[in-house]
């Protein structure tokens, strides 16, 4: 009906700690066509990798 787990409803699930804006973006991404989603994930992966690399060498 609401498509959420009991853990989420009682605030104990993994997703319960995520920012609501992040969750909204994830929901929006799920609605994208597969090719657009693939391109977006490619971009996200590269930005995250760049961030982690900068942290490792700081």
PyMOL Python script that loads the backbone (N, CA, C, O; Angstrom):
from pymol import cmd

cmd.read_pdbstr("""\
ATOM      1  N   UNK A   1       0.816  -1.193   0.000  1.00  0.00           N
ATOM      2  CA  UNK A   1       0.000   0.000   0.000  1.00  0.00           C
ATOM      3  C   UNK A   1       0.862   1.261   0.000  1.00  0.00           C
ATOM      4  O   UNK A   1       0.734   2.096  -0.895  1.00  0.00           O
ATOM      5  N   UNK A   2       1.752   1.408   1.010  1.00  0.00           N
ATOM      6  CA  UNK A   2       2.623   2.582   1.073  1.00  0.00           C
ATOM      7  C   UNK A   2       4.024   2.298   0.558  1.00  0.00           C
ATOM      8  O   UNK A   2       4.840   3.209   0.421  1.00  0.00           O
ATOM      9  N   UNK A   3       4.304   1.014   0.270  1.00  0.00           N
ATOM     10  CA  UNK A   3       5.576   0.608  -0.303  1.00  0.00           C
ATOM     11  C   UNK A   3       6.782   0.994   0.561  1.00  0.00           C
ATOM     12  O   UNK A   3       7.825   1.379   0.034  1.00  0.00           O
ATOM     13  N   UNK A   4       6.638   0.889   1.891  1.00  0.00           N
ATOM     14  CA  UNK A   4       7.750   1.097   2.817  1.00  0.00           C
ATOM     15  C   UNK A   4       7.761  -0.047   3.825  1.00  0.00           C
ATOM     16  O   UNK A   4       6.740  -0.691   4.061  1.00  0.00           O
ATOM     17  N   UNK A   5       8.931  -0.290   4.415  1.00  0.00           N
ATOM     18  CA  UNK A   5       9.055  -1.367   5.393  1.00  0.00           C
ATOM     19  C   UNK A   5       8.618  -0.892   6.775  1.00  0.00           C
ATOM     20  O   UNK A   5       8.515   0.307   7.036  1.00  0.00           O
ATOM     21  N   UNK A   6       8.366  -1.855   7.645  1.00  0.00           N
ATOM     22  CA  UNK A   6       8.031  -1.533   9.031  1.00  0.00           C
ATOM     23  C   UNK A   6       9.208  -0.819   9.695  1.00  0.00           C
ATOM     24  O   UNK A   6       9.010   0.114  10.474  1.00  0.00           O
ATOM     25  N   UNK A   7      10.440  -1.260   9.386  1.00  0.00           N
ATOM     26  CA  UNK A   7      11.625  -0.601   9.946  1.00  0.00           C
ATOM     27  C   UNK A   7      11.644   0.884   9.600  1.00  0.00           C
ATOM     28  O   UNK A   7      11.957   1.724  10.443  1.00  0.00           O
ATOM     29  N   UNK A   8      11.313   1.192   8.371  1.00  0.00           N
ATOM     30  CA  UNK A   8      11.296   2.595   7.945  1.00  0.00           C
ATOM     31  C   UNK A   8      10.231   3.372   8.715  1.00  0.00           C
ATOM     32  O   UNK A   8      10.476   4.487   9.174  1.00  0.00           O
ATOM     33  N   UNK A   9       9.063   2.784   8.852  1.00  0.00           N
ATOM     34  CA  UNK A   9       7.961   3.469   9.540  1.00  0.00           C
ATOM     35  C   UNK A   9       8.274   3.765  10.999  1.00  0.00           C
ATOM     36  O   UNK A   9       7.860   4.800  11.522  1.00  0.00           O
ATOM     37  N   UNK A  10       8.999   2.873  11.660  1.00  0.00           N
ATOM     38  CA  UNK A  10       9.319   3.106  13.063  1.00  0.00           C
ATOM     39  C   UNK A  10      10.674   3.787  13.242  1.00  0.00           C
ATOM     40  O   UNK A  10      11.137   3.989  14.364  1.00  0.00           O
ATOM     41  N   UNK A  11      11.299   4.137  12.124  1.00  0.00           N
ATOM     42  CA  UNK A  11      12.531   4.914  12.184  1.00  0.00           C
ATOM     43  C   UNK A  11      13.777   4.118  12.496  1.00  0.00           C
ATOM     44  O   UNK A  11      14.765   4.688  12.959  1.00  0.00           O
ATOM     45  N   UNK A  12      13.764   2.818  12.257  1.00  0.00           N
ATOM     46  CA  UNK A  12      14.925   1.997  12.559  1.00  0.00           C
ATOM     47  C   UNK A  12      15.611   1.442  11.326  1.00  0.00           C
ATOM     48  O   UNK A  12      16.645   0.785  11.453  1.00  0.00           O
ATOM     49  N   UNK A  13      15.086   1.678  10.163  1.00  0.00           N
ATOM     50  CA  UNK A  13      15.679   1.142   8.943  1.00  0.00           C
ATOM     51  C   UNK A  13      16.865   1.962   8.488  1.00  0.00           C
ATOM     52  O   UNK A  13      17.081   3.084   8.947  1.00  0.00           O
ATOM     53  N   UNK A  14      17.627   1.387   7.583  1.00  0.00           N
ATOM     54  CA  UNK A  14      18.807   2.053   7.042  1.00  0.00           C
ATOM     55  C   UNK A  14      18.450   3.402   6.415  1.00  0.00           C
ATOM     56  O   UNK A  14      19.169   4.384   6.599  1.00  0.00           O
ATOM     57  N   UNK A  15      17.352   3.448   5.684  1.00  0.00           N
ATOM     58  CA  UNK A  15      16.967   4.680   5.002  1.00  0.00           C
ATOM     59  C   UNK A  15      16.434   5.750   5.943  1.00  0.00           C
ATOM     60  O   UNK A  15      16.358   6.916   5.555  1.00  0.00           O
ATOM     61  N   UNK A  16      16.068   5.393   7.153  1.00  0.00           N
ATOM     62  CA  UNK A  16      15.484   6.370   8.072  1.00  0.00           C
ATOM     63  C   UNK A  16      16.474   7.455   8.468  1.00  0.00           C
ATOM     64  O   UNK A  16      16.068   8.517   8.939  1.00  0.00           O
ATOM     65  N   UNK A  17      17.775   7.203   8.284  1.00  0.00           N
ATOM     66  CA  UNK A  17      18.779   8.200   8.659  1.00  0.00           C
ATOM     67  C   UNK A  17      19.123   9.144   7.510  1.00  0.00           C
ATOM     68  O   UNK A  17      19.857  10.113   7.703  1.00  0.00           O
ATOM     69  N   UNK A  18      18.601   8.870   6.325  1.00  0.00           N
ATOM     70  CA  UNK A  18      18.913   9.708   5.171  1.00  0.00           C
ATOM     71  C   UNK A  18      18.083  10.985   5.178  1.00  0.00           C
ATOM     72  O   UNK A  18      16.941  11.005   5.637  1.00  0.00           O
ATOM     73  N   UNK A  19      18.671  12.022   4.672  1.00  0.00           N
ATOM     74  CA  UNK A  19      18.003  13.298   4.506  1.00  0.00           C
ATOM     75  C   UNK A  19      16.802  13.125   3.571  1.00  0.00           C
ATOM     76  O   UNK A  19      16.893  12.416   2.569  1.00  0.00           O
ATOM     77  N   UNK A  20      15.695  13.760   3.891  1.00  0.00           N
ATOM     78  CA  UNK A  20      14.491  13.623   3.069  1.00  0.00           C
ATOM     79  C   UNK A  20      14.703  14.136   1.643  1.00  0.00           C
ATOM     80  O   UNK A  20      14.100  13.617   0.704  1.00  0.00           O
ATOM     81  N   UNK A  21      15.548  15.142   1.477  1.00  0.00           N
ATOM     82  CA  UNK A  21      15.831  15.647   0.134  1.00  0.00           C
ATOM     83  C   UNK A  21      16.595  14.606  -0.682  1.00  0.00           C
ATOM     84  O   UNK A  21      16.380  14.485  -1.888  1.00  0.00           O
ATOM     85  N   UNK A  22      17.476  13.864  -0.039  1.00  0.00           N
ATOM     86  CA  UNK A  22      18.221  12.801  -0.725  1.00  0.00           C
ATOM     87  C   UNK A  22      17.252  11.710  -1.170  1.00  0.00           C
ATOM     88  O   UNK A  22      17.315  11.237  -2.305  1.00  0.00           O
ATOM     89  N   UNK A  23      16.360  11.319  -0.272  1.00  0.00           N
ATOM     90  CA  UNK A  23      15.383  10.286  -0.618  1.00  0.00           C
ATOM     91  C   UNK A  23      14.484  10.729  -1.765  1.00  0.00           C
ATOM     92  O   UNK A  23      14.146   9.922  -2.631  1.00  0.00           O
ATOM     93  N   UNK A  24      14.098  11.988  -1.784  1.00  0.00           N
ATOM     94  CA  UNK A  24      13.261  12.507  -2.868  1.00  0.00           C
ATOM     95  C   UNK A  24      14.016  12.429  -4.195  1.00  0.00           C
ATOM     96  O   UNK A  24      13.447  12.064  -5.224  1.00  0.00           O
ATOM     97  N   UNK A  25      15.286  12.773  -4.160  1.00  0.00           N
ATOM     98  CA  UNK A  25      16.091  12.697  -5.383  1.00  0.00           C
ATOM     99  C   UNK A  25      16.219  11.256  -5.877  1.00  0.00           C
ATOM    100  O   UNK A  25      16.160  10.995  -7.079  1.00  0.00           O
ATOM    101  N   UNK A  26      16.392  10.333  -4.948  1.00  0.00           N
ATOM    102  CA  UNK A  26      16.477   8.924  -5.329  1.00  0.00           C
ATOM    103  C   UNK A  26      15.177   8.475  -5.985  1.00  0.00           C
ATOM    104  O   UNK A  26      15.193   7.766  -6.991  1.00  0.00           O
ATOM    105  N   UNK A  27      14.061   8.886  -5.415  1.00  0.00           N
ATOM    106  CA  UNK A  27      12.764   8.544  -6.009  1.00  0.00           C
ATOM    107  C   UNK A  27      12.641   9.122  -7.412  1.00  0.00           C
ATOM    108  O   UNK A  27      12.140   8.460  -8.321  1.00  0.00           O
ATOM    109  N   UNK A  28      13.102  10.364  -7.587  1.00  0.00           N
ATOM    110  CA  UNK A  28      13.049  10.996  -8.911  1.00  0.00           C
ATOM    111  C   UNK A  28      13.938  10.264  -9.908  1.00  0.00           C
ATOM    112  O   UNK A  28      13.554  10.078 -11.063  1.00  0.00           O
ATOM    113  N   UNK A  29      15.118   9.850  -9.471  1.00  0.00           N
ATOM    114  CA  UNK A  29      16.041   9.130 -10.342  1.00  0.00           C
ATOM    115  C   UNK A  29      15.423   7.814 -10.806  1.00  0.00           C
ATOM    116  O   UNK A  29      15.605   7.410 -11.955  1.00  0.00           O
ATOM    117  N   UNK A  30      14.704   7.158  -9.925  1.00  0.00           N
ATOM    118  CA  UNK A  30      14.069   5.888 -10.286  1.00  0.00           C
ATOM    119  C   UNK A  30      13.062   6.052 -11.422  1.00  0.00           C
ATOM    120  O   UNK A  30      12.757   5.082 -12.116  1.00  0.00           O
ATOM    121  N   UNK A  31      12.549   7.248 -11.620  1.00  0.00           N
ATOM    122  CA  UNK A  31      11.559   7.504 -12.668  1.00  0.00           C
ATOM    123  C   UNK A  31      12.193   7.795 -14.025  1.00  0.00           C
ATOM    124  O   UNK A  31      11.500   7.821 -15.042  1.00  0.00           O
ATOM    125  N   UNK A  32      13.499   8.013 -14.045  1.00  0.00           N
ATOM    126  CA  UNK A  32      14.178   8.338 -15.296  1.00  0.00           C
ATOM    127  C   UNK A  32      14.262   7.117 -16.208  1.00  0.00           C
ATOM    128  O   UNK A  32      14.179   5.975 -15.757  1.00  0.00           O
ATOM    129  N   UNK A  33      14.429   7.389 -17.502  1.00  0.00           N
ATOM    130  CA  UNK A  33      14.626   6.291 -18.447  1.00  0.00           C
ATOM    131  C   UNK A  33      16.002   5.669 -18.190  1.00  0.00           C
ATOM    132  O   UNK A  33      16.898   6.341 -17.679  1.00  0.00           O
ATOM    133  N   UNK A  34      16.172   4.405 -18.536  1.00  0.00           N
ATOM    134  CA  UNK A  34      17.419   3.688 -18.215  1.00  0.00           C
ATOM    135  C   UNK A  34      18.699   4.361 -18.725  1.00  0.00           C
ATOM    136  O   UNK A  34      19.709   4.367 -18.022  1.00  0.00           O
ATOM    137  N   UNK A  35      18.669   4.915 -19.912  1.00  0.00           N
ATOM    138  CA  UNK A  35      19.878   5.546 -20.457  1.00  0.00           C
ATOM    139  C   UNK A  35      20.241   6.806 -19.674  1.00  0.00           C
ATOM    140  O   UNK A  35      21.416   7.030 -19.381  1.00  0.00           O
ATOM    141  N   UNK A  36      19.264   7.620 -19.337  1.00  0.00           N
ATOM    142  CA  UNK A  36      19.522   8.828 -18.552  1.00  0.00           C
ATOM    143  C   UNK A  36      20.028   8.448 -17.165  1.00  0.00           C
ATOM    144  O   UNK A  36      20.954   9.072 -16.648  1.00  0.00           O
ATOM    145  N   UNK A  37      19.427   7.435 -16.566  1.00  0.00           N
ATOM    146  CA  UNK A  37      19.851   6.966 -15.247  1.00  0.00           C
ATOM    147  C   UNK A  37      21.298   6.455 -15.304  1.00  0.00           C
ATOM    148  O   UNK A  37      22.091   6.731 -14.404  1.00  0.00           O
ATOM    149  N   UNK A  38      21.636   5.717 -16.354  1.00  0.00           N
ATOM    150  CA  UNK A  38      23.002   5.220 -16.530  1.00  0.00           C
ATOM    151  C   UNK A  38      23.994   6.379 -16.607  1.00  0.00           C
ATOM    152  O   UNK A  38      25.047   6.335 -15.971  1.00  0.00           O
ATOM    153  N   UNK A  39      23.668   7.408 -17.376  1.00  0.00           N
ATOM    154  CA  UNK A  39      24.539   8.574 -17.509  1.00  0.00           C
ATOM    155  C   UNK A  39      24.674   9.331 -16.187  1.00  0.00           C
ATOM    156  O   UNK A  39      25.760   9.794 -15.837  1.00  0.00           O
ATOM    157  N   UNK A  40      23.581   9.450 -15.468  1.00  0.00           N
ATOM    158  CA  UNK A  40      23.604  10.139 -14.174  1.00  0.00           C
ATOM    159  C   UNK A  40      24.478   9.374 -13.179  1.00  0.00           C
ATOM    160  O   UNK A  40      25.271   9.980 -12.459  1.00  0.00           O
ATOM    161  N   UNK A  41      24.336   8.051 -13.135  1.00  0.00           N
ATOM    162  CA  UNK A  41      25.161   7.248 -12.224  1.00  0.00           C
ATOM    163  C   UNK A  41      26.634   7.330 -12.594  1.00  0.00           C
ATOM    164  O   UNK A  41      27.495   7.331 -11.715  1.00  0.00           O
ATOM    165  N   UNK A  42      26.931   7.400 -13.885  1.00  0.00           N
ATOM    166  CA  UNK A  42      28.313   7.570 -14.322  1.00  0.00           C
ATOM    167  C   UNK A  42      28.885   8.865 -13.766  1.00  0.00           C
ATOM    168  O   UNK A  42      30.005   8.891 -13.256  1.00  0.00           O
ATOM    169  N   UNK A  43      28.114   9.930 -13.868  1.00  0.00           N
ATOM    170  CA  UNK A  43      28.541  11.228 -13.355  1.00  0.00           C
ATOM    171  C   UNK A  43      28.710  11.193 -11.838  1.00  0.00           C
ATOM    172  O   UNK A  43      29.720  11.662 -11.313  1.00  0.00           O
ATOM    173  N   UNK A  44      27.738  10.647 -11.147  1.00  0.00           N
ATOM    174  CA  UNK A  44      27.809  10.553  -9.683  1.00  0.00           C
ATOM    175  C   UNK A  44      29.027   9.748  -9.259  1.00  0.00           C
ATOM    176  O   UNK A  44      29.766  10.159  -8.363  1.00  0.00           O
ATOM    177  N   UNK A  45      29.239   8.604  -9.899  1.00  0.00           N
ATOM    178  CA  UNK A  45      30.379   7.759  -9.553  1.00  0.00           C
ATOM    179  C   UNK A  45      31.698   8.495  -9.716  1.00  0.00           C
ATOM    180  O   UNK A  45      32.596   8.352  -8.887  1.00  0.00           O
ATOM    181  N   UNK A  46      31.820   9.279 -10.776  1.00  0.00           N
ATOM    182  CA  UNK A  46      33.053  10.027 -11.009  1.00  0.00           C
ATOM    183  C   UNK A  46      33.257  11.127  -9.981  1.00  0.00           C
ATOM    184  O   UNK A  46      34.381  11.339  -9.525  1.00  0.00           O
ATOM    185  N   UNK A  47      32.213  11.821  -9.615  1.00  0.00           N
ATOM    186  CA  UNK A  47      32.318  12.878  -8.602  1.00  0.00           C
ATOM    187  C   UNK A  47      32.699  12.275  -7.251  1.00  0.00           C
ATOM    188  O   UNK A  47      33.556  12.813  -6.550  1.00  0.00           O
ATOM    189  N   UNK A  48      32.072  11.172  -6.887  1.00  0.00           N
ATOM    190  CA  UNK A  48      32.385  10.504  -5.617  1.00  0.00           C
ATOM    191  C   UNK A  48      33.824   9.997  -5.618  1.00  0.00           C
ATOM    192  O   UNK A  48      34.540  10.156  -4.629  1.00  0.00           O
ATOM    193  N   UNK A  49      34.245   9.394  -6.708  1.00  0.00           N
ATOM    194  CA  UNK A  49      35.619   8.899  -6.805  1.00  0.00           C
ATOM    195  C   UNK A  49      36.616  10.051  -6.677  1.00  0.00           C
ATOM    196  O   UNK A  49      37.629   9.913  -5.992  1.00  0.00           O
ATOM    197  N   UNK A  50      36.344  11.174  -7.320  1.00  0.00           N
ATOM    198  CA  UNK A  50      37.204  12.343  -7.235  1.00  0.00           C
ATOM    199  C   UNK A  50      37.290  12.841  -5.796  1.00  0.00           C
ATOM    200  O   UNK A  50      38.375  13.170  -5.317  1.00  0.00           O
ATOM    201  N   UNK A  51      36.163  12.897  -5.112  1.00  0.00           N
ATOM    202  CA  UNK A  51      36.122  13.335  -3.719  1.00  0.00           C
ATOM    203  C   UNK A  51      36.954  12.416  -2.828  1.00  0.00           C
ATOM    204  O   UNK A  51      37.732  12.884  -1.996  1.00  0.00           O
ATOM    205  N   UNK A  52      36.784  11.101  -3.010  1.00  0.00           N
ATOM    206  CA  UNK A  52      37.527  10.142  -2.200  1.00  0.00           C
ATOM    207  C   UNK A  52      39.032  10.220  -2.468  1.00  0.00           C
ATOM    208  O   UNK A  52      39.842  10.084  -1.551  1.00  0.00           O
ATOM    209  N   UNK A  53      39.394  10.440  -3.728  1.00  0.00           N
ATOM    210  CA  UNK A  53      40.804  10.580  -4.072  1.00  0.00           C
ATOM    211  C   UNK A  53      41.402  11.798  -3.418  1.00  0.00           C
ATOM    212  O   UNK A  53      42.510  11.735  -2.886  1.00  0.00           O
ATOM    213  N   UNK A  54      40.690  12.907  -3.445  1.00  0.00           N
ATOM    214  CA  UNK A  54      41.164  14.129  -2.791  1.00  0.00           C
ATOM    215  C   UNK A  54      41.326  13.903  -1.295  1.00  0.00           C
ATOM    216  O   UNK A  54      42.299  14.377  -0.709  1.00  0.00           O
ATOM    217  N   UNK A  55      40.415  13.203  -0.672  1.00  0.00           N
ATOM    218  CA  UNK A  55      40.509  12.922   0.751  1.00  0.00           C
ATOM    219  C   UNK A  55      41.734  12.053   1.060  1.00  0.00           C
ATOM    220  O   UNK A  55      42.423  12.268   2.057  1.00  0.00           O
ATOM    221  N   UNK A  56      41.988  11.091   0.208  1.00  0.00           N
ATOM    222  CA  UNK A  56      43.094  10.164   0.446  1.00  0.00           C
ATOM    223  C   UNK A  56      44.444  10.863   0.384  1.00  0.00           C
ATOM    224  O   UNK A  56      45.384  10.457   1.068  1.00  0.00           O
ATOM    225  N   UNK A  57      44.549  11.905  -0.423  1.00  0.00           N
ATOM    226  CA  UNK A  57      45.820  12.596  -0.588  1.00  0.00           C
ATOM    227  C   UNK A  57      45.896  13.903   0.196  1.00  0.00           C
ATOM    228  O   UNK A  57      46.836  14.679   0.022  1.00  0.00           O
ATOM    229  N   UNK A  58      44.930  14.143   1.039  1.00  0.00           N
ATOM    230  CA  UNK A  58      44.960  15.365   1.874  1.00  0.00           C
ATOM    231  C   UNK A  58      45.711  15.144   3.159  1.00  0.00           C
ATOM    232  O   UNK A  58      45.831  16.062   3.970  1.00  0.00           O
TER     233      UNK A  58
END
""", "prot")
cmd.dss("prot")
cmd.show_as("cartoon", "prot")
cmd.util.cbc("prot")
cmd.orient("prot")
